[in-house]
Amino acid sequence: RMQLFGQLNPGKKPPGFSTILTNMVKSDGIMSVYQGVDAAIGRQLVYGTARIGLHRAFSDKLKEINDGKPINFGMKTISGM
């Protein structure tokens, strides 16, 4: 909501976190604080597990390219990106 305020009211100073939180609870109830949390958690689950799986695949491929020897720190870093 802070980001939306800035986009909808250019040039105005955005209210602080506590002000926005208070207004949300007053206007929409306490459950408004939790709106979107389930989507954020789901997104992180998908991204996190995909990243772990891709890291394993890239690491295995880099190890294969390195004649089966363990890969160095730089290669591990690259496979994690």
PADO-62183 format. One record per atom (N, C-alpha, C): atom name; residue in three letters; residue number from 1; y, x, z. Coordinates in nm, 3 decimals, padded with zeros to 5 digits, always signed. Each point is the difference from the previous one (the first is absolute). Last residue first. Example, Ala and Ser with C-alpha at 12.3 -4.5 7.8 and 13.67 -1.06 7.14 Angstrom:
BEGIN
<atom a="N" r="Ser" k="2" py="-00.225" px="+01.285" pz="+00.708"/>
<atom a="CA" r="Ser" k="2" py="+00.119" px="+00.082" pz="+00.006"/>
<atom a="C" r="Ser" k="2" py="+00.109" px="-00.077" pz="+00.073"/>
<atom a="N" r="Ala" k="1" py="-00.572" px="+00.029" pz="-00.007"/>
<atom a="CA" r="Ala" k="1" py="+00.119" px="-00.089" pz="+00.000"/>
<atom a="C" r="Ala" k="1" py="+00.120" px="+00.090" pz="+00.000"/>
This chain:
BEGIN
<atom a="N" r="Met" k="81" py="-01.921" px="+02.322" pz="-00.911"/>
<atom a="CA" r="Met" k="81" py="+00.124" px="-00.067" pz="-00.046"/>
<atom a="C" r="Met" k="81" py="-00.028" px="-00.115" pz="-00.092"/>
<atom a="N" r="Gly" k="80" py="-00.327" px="+00.316" pz="+00.195"/>
<atom a="CA" r="Gly" k="80" py="+00.042" px="-00.104" pz="+00.092"/>
<atom a="C" r="Gly" k="80" py="+00.124" px="-00.076" pz="-00.044"/>
<atom a="N" r="Ser" k="79" py="-00.191" px="+00.379" pz="-00.232"/>
<atom a="CA" r="Ser" k="79" py="-00.095" px="-00.111" pz="-00.010"/>
<atom a="C" r="Ser" k="79" py="+00.039" px="-00.115" pz="+00.093"/>
<atom a="N" r="Ile" k="78" py="+00.257" px="+00.400" pz="+00.007"/>
<atom a="CA" r="Ile" k="78" py="+00.015" px="-00.068" pz="-00.129"/>
<atom a="C" r="Ile" k="78" py="-00.093" px="-00.120" pz="-00.009"/>
<atom a="N" r="Thr" k="77" py="-00.043" px="+00.279" pz="+00.375"/>
<atom a="CA" r="Thr" k="77" py="+00.128" px="-00.072" pz="+00.004"/>
<atom a="C" r="Thr" k="77" py="+00.021" px="-00.080" pz="-00.128"/>
<atom a="N" r="Lys" k="76" py="-00.368" px="+00.284" pz="+00.024"/>
<atom a="CA" r="Lys" k="76" py="-00.021" px="-00.116" pz="+00.088"/>
<atom a="C" r="Lys" k="76" py="+00.128" px="-00.084" pz="+00.006"/>
<atom a="N" r="Met" k="75" py="+00.023" px="+00.406" pz="-00.230"/>
<atom a="CA" r="Met" k="75" py="-00.077" px="-00.098" pz="-00.077"/>
<atom a="C" r="Met" k="75" py="-00.027" px="-00.126" pz="+00.083"/>
<atom a="N" r="Gly" k="74" py="+00.214" px="+00.357" pz="+00.218"/>
<atom a="CA" r="Gly" k="74" py="+00.086" px="-00.053" pz="-00.107"/>
<atom a="C" r="Gly" k="74" py="-00.071" px="-00.106" pz="-00.082"/>
<atom a="N" r="Phe" k="73" py="-00.245" px="+00.242" pz="+00.331"/>
<atom a="CA" r="Phe" k="73" py="+00.093" px="-00.097" pz="+00.059"/>
<atom a="C" r="Phe" k="73" py="+00.089" px="-00.065" pz="-00.106"/>
<atom a="N" r="Asn" k="72" py="-00.466" px="+00.186" pz="-00.181"/>
<atom a="CA" r="Asn" k="72" py="+00.098" px="+00.052" pz="+00.093"/>
<atom a="C" r="Asn" k="72" py="+00.098" px="-00.110" pz="+00.045"/>
<atom a="N" r="Ile" k="71" py="-00.536" px="-00.065" pz="-00.143"/>
<atom a="CA" r="Ile" k="71" py="+00.135" px="+00.010" pz="-00.057"/>
<atom a="C" r="Ile" k="71" py="+00.099" px="+00.046" pz="+00.107"/>
<atom a="N" r="Pro" k="70" py="-00.549" px="+00.115" pz="-00.058"/>
<atom a="CA" r="Pro" k="70" py="+00.100" px="-00.083" pz="+00.069"/>
<atom a="C" r="Pro" k="70" py="+00.139" px="+00.020" pz="-00.059"/>
<atom a="N" r="Lys" k="69" py="-00.407" px="+00.077" pz="-00.330"/>
<atom a="CA" r="Lys" k="69" py="+00.052" px="+00.064" pz="+00.121"/>
<atom a="C" r="Lys" k="69" py="+00.099" px="-00.094" pz="+00.068"/>
<atom a="N" r="Gly" k="68" py="-00.221" px="-00.082" pz="-00.429"/>
<atom a="CA" r="Gly" k="68" py="-00.072" px="-00.042" pz="+00.119"/>
<atom a="C" r="Gly" k="68" py="+00.046" px="+00.062" pz="+00.130"/>
<atom a="N" r="Asp" k="67" py="+00.212" px="+00.075" pz="-00.437"/>
<atom a="CA" r="Asp" k="67" py="-00.138" px="+00.051" pz="-00.001"/>
<atom a="C" r="Asp" k="67" py="-00.075" px="-00.031" pz="+00.129"/>
<atom a="N" r="Asn" k="66" py="+00.440" px="-00.173" pz="-00.127"/>
<atom a="CA" r="Asn" k="66" py="+00.004" px="+00.128" pz="+00.072"/>
<atom a="C" r="Asn" k="66" py="-00.140" px="+00.059" pz="+00.016"/>
<atom a="N" r="Ile" k="65" py="+00.063" px="-00.427" pz="-00.196"/>
<atom a="CA" r="Ile" k="65" py="+00.077" px="+00.091" pz="-00.086"/>
<atom a="C" r="Ile" k="65" py="+00.002" px="+00.141" pz="+00.061"/>
<atom a="N" r="Glu" k="64" py="-00.195" px="-00.339" pz="+00.257"/>
<atom a="CA" r="Glu" k="64" py="-00.083" px="+00.025" pz="-00.119"/>
<atom a="C" r="Glu" k="64" py="+00.069" px="+00.099" pz="-00.094"/>
<atom a="N" r="Lys" k="63" py="+00.241" px="-00.150" pz="+00.369"/>
<atom a="CA" r="Lys" k="63" py="-00.108" px="+00.088" pz="+00.046"/>
<atom a="C" r="Lys" k="63" py="-00.090" px="+00.037" pz="-00.117"/>
<atom a="N" r="Leu" k="62" py="+00.333" px="-00.318" pz="-00.076"/>
<atom a="CA" r="Leu" k="62" py="+00.059" px="+00.133" pz="+00.014"/>
<atom a="C" r="Leu" k="62" py="-00.103" px="+00.102" pz="+00.046"/>
<atom a="N" r="Lys" k="61" py="-00.134" px="-00.449" pz="-00.022"/>
<atom a="CA" r="Lys" k="61" py="+00.025" px="+00.051" pz="-00.135"/>
<atom a="C" r="Lys" k="61" py="+00.059" px="+00.140" pz="+00.006"/>
<atom a="N" r="Asp" k="60" py="-00.066" px="-00.229" pz="+00.406"/>
<atom a="CA" r="Asp" k="60" py="-00.129" px="+00.034" pz="-00.060"/>
<atom a="C" r="Asp" k="60" py="+00.018" px="+00.059" pz="-00.139"/>
<atom a="N" r="Ser" k="59" py="+00.382" px="-00.162" pz="+00.218"/>
<atom a="CA" r="Ser" k="59" py="-00.050" px="+00.121" pz="+00.066"/>
<atom a="C" r="Ser" k="59" py="-00.133" px="+00.045" pz="-00.060"/>
<atom a="N" r="Phe" k="58" py="+00.188" px="-00.408" pz="-00.148"/>
<atom a="CA" r="Phe" k="58" py="+00.075" px="+00.115" pz="-00.050"/>
<atom a="C" r="Phe" k="58" py="-00.049" px="+00.130" pz="+00.062"/>
<atom a="N" r="Ala" k="57" py="-00.193" px="-00.401" pz="+00.157"/>
<atom a="CA" r="Ala" k="57" py="-00.035" px="+00.020" pz="-00.141"/>
<atom a="C" r="Ala" k="57" py="+00.072" px="+00.123" pz="-00.057"/>
<atom a="N" r="Arg" k="56" py="+00.104" px="-00.133" pz="+00.441"/>
<atom a="CA" r="Arg" k="56" py="-00.137" px="+00.050" pz="-00.007"/>
<atom a="C" r="Arg" k="56" py="-00.038" px="+00.031" pz="-00.145"/>
<atom a="N" r="His" k="55" py="+00.414" px="-00.204" pz="+00.074"/>
<atom a="CA" r="His" k="55" py="+00.002" px="+00.137" pz="+00.051"/>
<atom a="C" r="His" k="55" py="-00.139" px="+00.063" pz="-00.010"/>
<atom a="N" r="Leu" k="54" py="+00.049" px="-00.456" pz="-00.101"/>
<atom a="CA" r="Leu" k="54" py="+00.047" px="+00.087" pz="-00.109"/>
<atom a="C" r="Leu" k="54" py="+00.005" px="+00.145" pz="+00.043"/>
<atom a="N" r="Gly" k="53" py="-00.113" px="-00.321" pz="+00.327"/>
<atom a="CA" r="Gly" k="53" py="-00.103" px="+00.007" pz="-00.104"/>
<atom a="C" r="Gly" k="53" py="+00.040" px="+00.091" pz="-00.115"/>
<atom a="N" r="Ile" k="52" py="+00.316" px="-00.083" pz="+00.339"/>
<atom a="CA" r="Ile" k="52" py="-00.112" px="+00.078" pz="+00.055"/>
<atom a="C" r="Ile" k="52" py="-00.109" px="+00.016" pz="-00.106"/>
<atom a="N" r="Arg" k="51" py="+00.361" px="-00.276" pz="-00.110"/>
<atom a="CA" r="Arg" k="51" py="+00.042" px="+00.139" pz="+00.006"/>
<atom a="C" r="Arg" k="51" py="-00.111" px="+00.090" pz="+00.054"/>
<atom a="N" r="Ala" k="50" py="-00.064" px="-00.465" pz="-00.004"/>
<atom a="CA" r="Ala" k="50" py="+00.000" px="+00.053" pz="-00.138"/>
<atom a="C" r="Ala" k="50" py="+00.036" px="+00.147" pz="+00.001"/>
<atom a="N" r="Thr" k="49" py="+00.022" px="-00.232" pz="+00.406"/>
<atom a="CA" r="Thr" k="49" py="-00.139" px="+00.023" pz="-00.040"/>
<atom a="C" r="Thr" k="49" py="-00.008" px="+00.054" pz="-00.143"/>
<atom a="N" r="Gly" k="48" py="+00.431" px="-00.107" pz="+00.166"/>
<atom a="CA" r="Gly" k="48" py="-00.062" px="+00.105" pz="+00.081"/>
<atom a="C" r="Gly" k="48" py="-00.142" px="+00.029" pz="-00.044"/>
<atom a="N" r="Tyr" k="47" py="+00.242" px="-00.357" pz="-00.202"/>
<atom a="CA" r="Tyr" k="47" py="+00.053" px="+00.130" pz="-00.039"/>
<atom a="C" r="Tyr" k="47" py="-00.069" px="+00.113" pz="+00.074"/>
<atom a="N" r="Val" k="46" py="-00.119" px="-00.444" pz="+00.120"/>
<atom a="CA" r="Val" k="46" py="-00.038" px="+00.029" pz="-00.139"/>
<atom a="C" r="Val" k="46" py="+00.046" px="+00.140" pz="-00.040"/>
<atom a="N" r="Leu" k="45" py="+00.129" px="-00.153" pz="+00.424"/>
<atom a="CA" r="Leu" k="45" py="-00.145" px="+00.016" pz="-00.006"/>
<atom a="C" r="Leu" k="45" py="-00.045" px="+00.039" pz="-00.140"/>
<atom a="N" r="Gln" k="44" py="+00.452" px="-00.110" pz="+00.065"/>
<atom a="CA" r="Gln" k="44" py="-00.032" px="+00.131" pz="+00.052"/>
<atom a="C" r="Gln" k="44" py="-00.150" px="+00.028" pz="+00.002"/>
<atom a="N" r="Arg" k="43" py="+00.150" px="-00.428" pz="-00.130"/>
<atom a="CA" r="Arg" k="43" py="+00.043" px="+00.099" pz="-00.098"/>
<atom a="C" r="Arg" k="43" py="-00.035" px="+00.141" pz="+00.047"/>
<atom a="N" r="Gly" k="42" py="-00.077" px="-00.356" pz="+00.299"/>
<atom a="CA" r="Gly" k="42" py="-00.093" px="-00.004" pz="-00.113"/>
<atom a="C" r="Gly" k="42" py="+00.033" px="+00.105" pz="-00.104"/>
<atom a="N" r="Ile" k="41" py="+00.299" px="-00.058" pz="+00.356"/>
<atom a="CA" r="Ile" k="41" py="-00.124" px="+00.062" pz="+00.047"/>
<atom a="C" r="Ile" k="41" py="-00.103" px="+00.004" pz="-00.112"/>
<atom a="N" r="Ala" k="40" py="+00.403" px="-00.221" pz="-00.088"/>
<atom a="CA" r="Ala" k="40" py="+00.024" px="+00.143" pz="+00.015"/>
<atom a="C" r="Ala" k="40" py="-00.126" px="+00.073" pz="+00.045"/>
<atom a="N" r="Ala" k="39" py="-00.006" px="-00.471" pz="-00.028"/>
<atom a="CA" r="Ala" k="39" py="+00.006" px="+00.059" pz="-00.133"/>
<atom a="C" r="Ala" k="39" py="+00.019" px="+00.151" pz="+00.007"/>
<atom a="N" r="Asp" k="38" py="+00.011" px="-00.244" pz="+00.401"/>
<atom a="CA" r="Asp" k="38" py="-00.135" px="-00.001" pz="-00.055"/>
<atom a="C" r="Asp" k="38" py="-00.003" px="+00.061" pz="-00.140"/>
<atom a="N" r="Val" k="37" py="+00.417" px="-00.056" pz="+00.216"/>
<atom a="CA" r="Val" k="37" py="-00.078" px="+00.108" pz="+00.062"/>
<atom a="C" r="Val" k="37" py="-00.140" px="+00.004" pz="-00.060"/>
<atom a="N" r="Gly" k="36" py="+00.350" px="-00.333" pz="-00.100"/>
<atom a="CA" r="Gly" k="36" py="-00.015" px="+00.115" pz="-00.088"/>
<atom a="C" r="Gly" k="36" py="-00.084" px="+00.112" pz="+00.058"/>
<atom a="N" r="Gln" k="35" py="+00.227" px="-00.327" pz="+00.337"/>
<atom a="CA" r="Gln" k="35" py="-00.021" px="-00.034" pz="-00.141"/>
<atom a="C" r="Gln" k="35" py="-00.008" px="+00.127" pz="-00.083"/>
<atom a="N" r="Tyr" k="34" py="+00.091" px="-00.035" pz="+00.485"/>
<atom a="CA" r="Tyr" k="34" py="-00.129" px="+00.048" pz="-00.050"/>
<atom a="C" r="Tyr" k="34" py="-00.026" px="-00.036" pz="-00.146"/>
<atom a="N" r="Val" k="33" py="+00.392" px="-00.134" pz="+00.244"/>
<atom a="CA" r="Val" k="33" py="-00.004" px="+00.145" pz="+00.018"/>
<atom a="C" r="Val" k="33" py="-00.127" px="+00.058" pz="-00.063"/>
<atom a="N" r="Ser" k="32" py="+00.078" px="-00.468" pz="+00.031"/>
<atom a="CA" r="Ser" k="32" py="+00.068" px="+00.060" pz="-00.115"/>
<atom a="C" r="Ser" k="32" py="-00.002" px="+00.153" pz="+00.008"/>
<atom a="N" r="Met" k="31" py="-00.163" px="-00.294" pz="+00.350"/>
<atom a="CA" r="Met" k="31" py="-00.098" px="+00.039" pz="-00.101"/>
<atom a="C" r="Met" k="31" py="+00.064" px="+00.062" pz="-00.124"/>
<atom a="N" r="Ile" k="30" py="+00.258" px="-00.187" pz="+00.367"/>
<atom a="CA" r="Ile" k="30" py="-00.057" px="+00.132" pz="+00.030"/>
<atom a="C" r="Ile" k="30" py="-00.098" px="+00.047" pz="-00.107"/>
<atom a="N" r="Gly" k="29" py="+00.393" px="-00.344" pz="-00.143"/>
<atom a="CA" r="Gly" k="29" py="-00.102" px="+00.006" pz="+00.104"/>
<atom a="C" r="Gly" k="29" py="-00.060" px="+00.139" pz="+00.011"/>
<atom a="N" r="Asp" k="28" py="+00.377" px="-00.158" pz="-00.288"/>
<atom a="CA" r="Asp" k="28" py="-00.135" px="-00.026" pz="-00.054"/>
<atom a="C" r="Asp" k="28" py="-00.111" px="+00.003" pz="+00.104"/>
<atom a="N" r="Ser" k="27" py="+00.487" px="+00.061" pz="+00.098"/>
<atom a="CA" r="Ser" k="27" py="-00.004" px="-00.091" pz="-00.114"/>
<atom a="C" r="Ser" k="27" py="-00.142" px="-00.039" pz="-00.042"/>
<atom a="N" r="Lys" k="26" py="+00.085" px="+00.302" pz="+00.374"/>
<atom a="CA" r="Lys" k="26" py="+00.077" px="-00.122" pz="+00.020"/>
<atom a="C" r="Lys" k="26" py="-00.020" px="-00.099" pz="-00.114"/>
<atom a="N" r="Val" k="25" py="-00.196" px="+00.430" pz="-00.033"/>
<atom a="CA" r="Val" k="25" py="-00.069" px="-00.079" pz="+00.102"/>
<atom a="C" r="Val" k="25" py="+00.073" px="-00.132" pz="+00.023"/>
<atom a="N" r="Met" k="24" py="+00.201" px="+00.308" pz="-00.296"/>
<atom a="CA" r="Met" k="24" py="-00.128" px="-00.048" pz="-00.054"/>
<atom a="C" r="Met" k="24" py="-00.070" px="-00.091" pz="+00.100"/>
<atom a="N" r="Asn" k="23" py="+00.394" px="+00.218" pz="+00.138"/>
<atom a="CA" r="Asn" k="23" py="+00.028" px="-00.109" pz="-00.094"/>
<atom a="C" r="Asn" k="23" py="-00.128" px="-00.057" pz="-00.060"/>
<atom a="N" r="Thr" k="22" py="-00.037" px="+00.381" pz="+00.278"/>
<atom a="CA" r="Thr" k="22" py="+00.045" px="-00.115" pz="+00.078"/>
<atom a="C" r="Thr" k="22" py="+00.025" px="-00.121" pz="-00.090"/>
<atom a="N" r="Leu" k="21" py="-00.100" px="+00.410" pz="-00.208"/>
<atom a="CA" r="Leu" k="21" py="-00.117" px="-00.051" pz="+00.071"/>
<atom a="C" r="Leu" k="21" py="+00.035" px="-00.126" pz="+00.080"/>
<atom a="N" r="Ile" k="20" py="+00.349" px="+00.232" pz="-00.211"/>
<atom a="CA" r="Ile" k="20" py="-00.084" px="-00.067" pz="-00.099"/>
<atom a="C" r="Ile" k="20" py="-00.122" px="-00.061" pz="+00.068"/>
<atom a="N" r="Thr" k="19" py="+00.281" px="+00.258" pz="+00.268"/>
<atom a="CA" r="Thr" k="19" py="+00.070" px="-00.120" pz="-00.044"/>
<atom a="C" r="Thr" k="19" py="-00.085" px="-00.079" pz="-00.099"/>
<atom a="N" r="Ser" k="18" py="-00.156" px="+00.421" pz="+00.147"/>
<atom a="CA" r="Ser" k="18" py="-00.011" px="-00.100" pz="+00.106"/>
<atom a="C" r="Ser" k="18" py="+00.070" px="-00.131" pz="-00.038"/>
<atom a="N" r="Phe" k="17" py="+00.029" px="+00.374" pz="-00.298"/>
<atom a="CA" r="Phe" k="17" py="-00.137" px="-00.053" pz="+00.010"/>
<atom a="C" r="Phe" k="17" py="-00.010" px="-00.111" pz="+00.103"/>
<atom a="N" r="Gly" k="16" py="+00.485" px="+00.071" pz="-00.211"/>
<atom a="CA" r="Gly" k="16" py="-00.103" px="+00.086" pz="+00.057"/>
<atom a="C" r="Gly" k="16" py="-00.134" px="-00.071" pz="+00.009"/>
<atom a="N" r="Pro" k="15" py="+00.374" px="-00.121" pz="-00.384"/>
<atom a="CA" r="Pro" k="15" py="-00.020" px="-00.013" pz="+00.145"/>
<atom a="C" r="Pro" k="15" py="-00.113" px="+00.091" pz="+00.046"/>
<atom a="N" r="Pro" k="14" py="+00.308" px="+00.129" pz="-00.430"/>
<atom a="CA" r="Pro" k="14" py="-00.116" px="-00.082" pz="+00.038"/>
<atom a="C" r="Pro" k="14" py="-00.013" px="-00.009" pz="+00.152"/>
<atom a="N" r="Lys" k="13" py="+00.459" px="+00.054" pz="-00.294"/>
<atom a="CA" r="Lys" k="13" py="-00.088" px="+00.079" pz="+00.086"/>
<atom a="C" r="Lys" k="13" py="-00.118" px="-00.088" pz="+00.042"/>
<atom a="N" r="Lys" k="12" py="+00.264" px="-00.064" pz="-00.470"/>
<atom a="CA" r="Lys" k="12" py="+00.002" px="-00.041" pz="+00.140"/>
<atom a="C" r="Lys" k="12" py="-00.097" px="+00.086" pz="+00.079"/>
<atom a="N" r="Gly" k="11" py="+00.039" px="+00.051" pz="-00.473"/>
<atom a="CA" r="Gly" k="11" py="+00.124" px="+00.041" pz="+00.064"/>
<atom a="C" r="Gly" k="11" py="+00.010" px="-00.040" pz="+00.146"/>
<atom a="N" r="Pro" k="10" py="-00.320" px="-00.282" pz="-00.315"/>
<atom a="CA" r="Pro" k="10" py="+00.042" px="+00.139" pz="-00.022"/>
<atom a="C" r="Pro" k="10" py="+00.135" px="+00.028" pz="+00.065"/>
<atom a="N" r="Asn" k="9" py="-00.382" px="-00.368" pz="+00.047"/>
<atom a="CA" r="Asn" k="9" py="+00.136" px="+00.015" pz="+00.054"/>
<atom a="C" r="Asn" k="9" py="+00.049" px="+00.143" pz="-00.019"/>
<atom a="N" r="Leu" k="8" py="-00.435" px="-00.137" pz="-00.143"/>
<atom a="CA" r="Leu" k="8" py="+00.071" px="-00.126" pz="-00.018"/>
<atom a="C" r="Leu" k="8" py="+00.146" px="+00.007" pz="+00.045"/>
<atom a="N" r="Gln" k="7" py="-00.296" px="+00.374" pz="+00.048"/>
<atom a="CA" r="Gln" k="7" py="+00.004" px="-00.034" pz="-00.143"/>
<atom a="C" r="Gln" k="7" py="+00.082" px="-00.126" pz="-00.025"/>
<atom a="N" r="Gly" k="6" py="-00.074" px="+00.150" pz="+00.446"/>
<atom a="CA" r="Gly" k="6" py="+00.078" px="+00.099" pz="-00.072"/>
<atom a="C" r="Gly" k="6" py="+00.014" px="-00.032" pz="-00.148"/>
<atom a="N" r="Phe" k="5" py="-00.278" px="-00.269" pz="+00.268"/>
<atom a="CA" r="Phe" k="5" py="+00.139" px="-00.018" pz="+00.040"/>
<atom a="C" r="Phe" k="5" py="+00.088" px="+00.095" pz="-00.078"/>
<atom a="N" r="Leu" k="4" py="-00.464" px="+00.046" pz="-00.048"/>
<atom a="CA" r="Leu" k="4" py="+00.053" px="-00.115" pz="-00.073"/>
<atom a="C" r="Leu" k="4" py="+00.146" px="-00.023" pz="+00.034"/>
<atom a="N" r="Gln" k="3" py="-00.224" px="+00.329" pz="+00.242"/>
<atom a="CA" r="Gln" k="3" py="+00.016" px="+00.043" pz="-00.138"/>
<atom a="C" r="Gln" k="3" py="+00.058" px="-00.113" pz="-00.084"/>
<atom a="N" r="Met" k="2" py="-00.112" px="-00.094" pz="+00.440"/>
<atom a="CA" r="Met" k="2" py="+00.116" px="+00.091" pz="-00.002"/>
<atom a="C" r="Met" k="2" py="+00.027" px="+00.046" pz="-00.142"/>
<atom a="N" r="Arg" k="1" py="-00.378" px="-00.258" pz="+00.085"/>
<atom a="CA" r="Arg" k="1" py="+00.119" px="-00.081" pz="+00.000"/>
<atom a="C" r="Arg" k="1" py="+00.125" px="+00.086" pz="+00.000"/>
